[in-house]
Amino acid sequence: MKKNEYNFDTEVKRILAEKGYVRRRQLIKDLMEIHKNERGYSLKSINRKLDNLINQGAIIRLKYPDFAKLGIEDTDKRASYLTLKDISKIKEHMDKILERLGSEEPTKQKMALKEIARYEQTYVLTPKQLDLVVTQFDKNIDNGNIDDELADKLLLLLDRYILKKDIEPTNKTKIIDLLVKLLGKYPVPVSTHVNLRTHIIYLLGHYGHKAVNERFIKDAKTLQDPFSVEDVYNTEYTANLIEEHREELYRLEEELAIEGKEYASQFVSNVRTDALINLGLHENIYTKGKKEDDFW
């Protein structure tokens, strides 16, 4: 096998491992965009190479009759999707595992999340299945049946799917409500699970929810060392929210400075500048945690 064909095969398998399945037309479009003006990535060449992978049994073509049983929401009967292997039996197993998330026994819930993670490179949850994950945990929070470890594992799952894989639950209202409840349960960093609250803020930032800004203001006013959470807000997920509230945050920065709370004021200043940097509106010209010199 030629090196460029090996690289093509490896890249396609990696994409399918990450996504679970991809519509053939979209995969071809993505590959042509990634490898613009490169030899071997014309429409004809890509189709030929994909057909070779199918004929070798390395990947499988899914047609319309397969869509429903795999949770693919596409009404186009002419569409075809590609996946690494026949995952219908694994989906049946995952459906049963997802039901166990509704248990009132935390150990069963943790084991279910562990099982989902075990199959992550083989099977990707569908948006409808993510809806079920959200519904089950929302119920458990209301009943008080969720501990720090379980919340941490849940948020890692949601982070990987929503932010990394770009696969979201269909019910946006439900996922946002769940995240707001979790932020209410974990308003400050958890020492034993350092990324728990960070995942909540990233996800709420992704959905553009005001709770991120409200939490940022409280952190500035109450945390003894606000710089310890600066990186939580220095991200593409929160940048738009921070910048959109420029007037409110400027007043906060000013208020803290007048009160002599220099560290807190500087924390707000740093995060506001971080947001501009993440939006491509400012150069990174200062060292975090230190007072800025004049920008001019």
N, C-alpha and C positions, 0 to 999 in steps of 0.2 A: 504494500500500500504506500502510495506517495505521501510525503510529509504533509502537503496541503490538504489532502483528503483525510488524513488522520486528524489534523486540526479541526477540520469541518465536522467530522463524526463526533469528536470529543465535545465540541462546542454545542452541537445540537443535543447530545445526551445531557450535558450540564443544564441547558435551558429547560429541557423536559423534566429533569430531576427536580428543578427548583419550582416549576409551575405545575407539574403533574400532567397537564395536557395543554396543548396550544393549537388553535385553529391553524391549519396549514398555510392559508393565505397570509395570516398575520405573521407567522414565523418567517416566511419568505421575505415579507416586507421588512421585518426587523433585521434579518441577516443582510439584506441589500443595503440598508441604511448604515449598519455597523461597518460594513466592508465596502463602502462607497469607492468606486474607481479601482477596486482590487480585482485582479484576474481570478477567475474561477467562481465569481459570485454574481454572474448574470442570472436572469430568471431561468433560462434554459439549463444552466449548469447546476443551480440549486435544486431544481426539480429532478434532474437526473440523479444527483447525489442522494436526495431524500428517497427516491424510488429504490436506489441500491440498498439503503439502510432497511427499508421495508422488506425487500426481497431477502435480505440476510437474516431477517427476524430480529434485528437490533431494536427496531421501533415498530409500533403497530398503528395502523390507520383505523380511526373510529368513524363510523358513519351514523347517519341520523337515528336509526333504530337503537344505537348504543347510548345515545345522549341521556335519555331519561334515567336509566339505571345508574348512570355515573354522575348525575346531578348537573349535567351541562345544560345551561339555559340558552338554547339557540333554536329558533323556529325555522331556520333556513335548511330545508331538506337537502339542498345541494352541498352544504358545508361538510368538510371533513376535518377531523382533529387528529393530532399525532400524540402518542404517549409512549413510554418506554416498554410497557408490558400490559397484559390484560389485568386490569385492576378491579374488575367488578367484584370478585370474591373478597378482596381486601376492603372494598367499600362496605360490603355487608358486615364484615367484622367491625369496621369503624363505627357503623351505625349502632351496633350493640354496645360498643365501648362508650359512645357519646351518651347513651341512656344512663350509664353508670355515674356520669357527672351529676345526675340529679339525686344521687344518694345523700343521705344525711350523715354518712360516715366519711370523715375527711380522708381516711386512708384509701378508701375506694376511689375517691375523686383524684387523689394524687397518683394512684396506680393507673387510672384512666389517662391522665395527662402524660404520664411516662410512656404509655403504650402508643399514644398519638405521636410523641416525639420519636419513638423507635422506628416508625414507618415513614418518617418525614421525607426520606430520600426516595421512597417508593410511591407513597400516596400523599396527595395534597388535599386537604379539606376543601369542600366547596363552600361558596358563600352561604348557602342554606344551612350547611352543617355548622358553620361559624355562628349563625343565628341561634342554633340550638345550644352551643357552648355558652353564649351570652345569656340566654334565657335561664339556663340551669344555674349559672353562678349568680345571676341577679336574684333568683329565688333564695339561694343559699345565704347571700348577704342579708336579705330581709329577715331570714330565720336565725341569723347569727351563727351559721355553720361554715365559717371560713376563717382560717388562721393565716398567719404571716407567710408560712411556707407555701400554702396553697395559693394565696393571692399572688405571690411572687411567680410561681409556675404558670398561673393563668396569664399574667401580664406579659411574661416572656413569650408565650404562645401567640397572644394578640399582637405583640410588637413584631414578631417574625412574619406573621401573615400580612398584617395591614401595612406596616412600614417597609419591610424588606421584600416580601413577595408581591405586594400590591394586590392582595386578595382581601376584600372587605366583606363584612356581613351585609346582607341586603337591607336590614333594618337599622338605619343610622341612628334613629332616636333611641333605640334600645341600648346600643353600644355606648352612646354618649351618657345616657342615664347611669349605666353601670360604672363608667369611669368616674363620673361625678361622685357617686356613692363611695367608690374606693378612695378618692382623694379626701373625702370627708372622714373616712376611717383612718387614713394615713396622711394627715396634714403636714407632718414633719418627717424628715429622713428617718428610716428605720436602720439602726446600726447593724443588725444581724442580716439584713437583706438590702444592701446599699443601692441596688438599682430598682427596687420596687417602686418608690415614688417617682423616680426618673421616668420609668416606662409610662406611668399615668400621665405625667405632664407632657411627654412627647406625643402620646396618643391624643390627648385633648388639644394639644397644639395643632396636630394634624387636622383635627376637625374644626379648628378655629373657635374653640369655646372660651367664653369669658372667664371661666374658673381658673385658667392659667394665669391671667393677669391679676386676678384677685389674690391668688396664692403668692405670686411674685411680690406684691405689695406687702402682704403679711410677713413674708420671709425677710424683706428689707427692714421692717419695723421690729421684728421679734427675735430673729436669729442672732445669737451671740457672735457667730462668725459667718456672716452672709457669703463671704468669698468662697466658702466651702461648697456652695451650691451654684456658683456662677456658671459652671459648665452645663448644668442642667438646663439653663435658659439660653445658653450660647449654642443654638442649633437652628437648622433650617425649619424645623417644625414649629418653633415659637417666634421666629423673626417677624413675621407679618403681624402677629398679635401685639407684640411689643411696640412696633413702629406705629401701628394704627392708634395706639393709646398714647401718642407722643405728648399731648398736652397734659393729661392726667399724670403721667410719669415725670414730666418736667417739674410740675408743681410738687410732686413727692420729693424729687431730688433736691429741690430748693428748700422745701420745708425741713428736711433732715439736716441740711447744711446749716440753716438758721438755728436749729436746735443744738448744734454742735456735735451732731452724730456724723462725723466725717466719714468713717468707714462705711456706714450704711448708705450715705449719699454717694460715695464713690462706687459702691456696689451697683446701685441703680444706674449711675453714669456708665459704668463698664458694660452692663447688660444692654443698655440702649445703643451704645456704640457697636457692640457685638452684633446686634440685630441689623444695623446698617451695613456692617461688613458682610454678613450672611446674605443680604439682599443685593450685594454688589454696589452699594451706594457710598462706601467709605473704605479708605485704605486702613490696614492694621498698623497704626503708627504709635501704639503705646503698649506698655507692659501691664498685664492684668494685676490688680491688687495694689497698684501704685497710683499716686495722684497724677492726673494728666497735666501736661504743660499746655500752654495755649495752642489751639489748633492752627492758628494763623501763622 
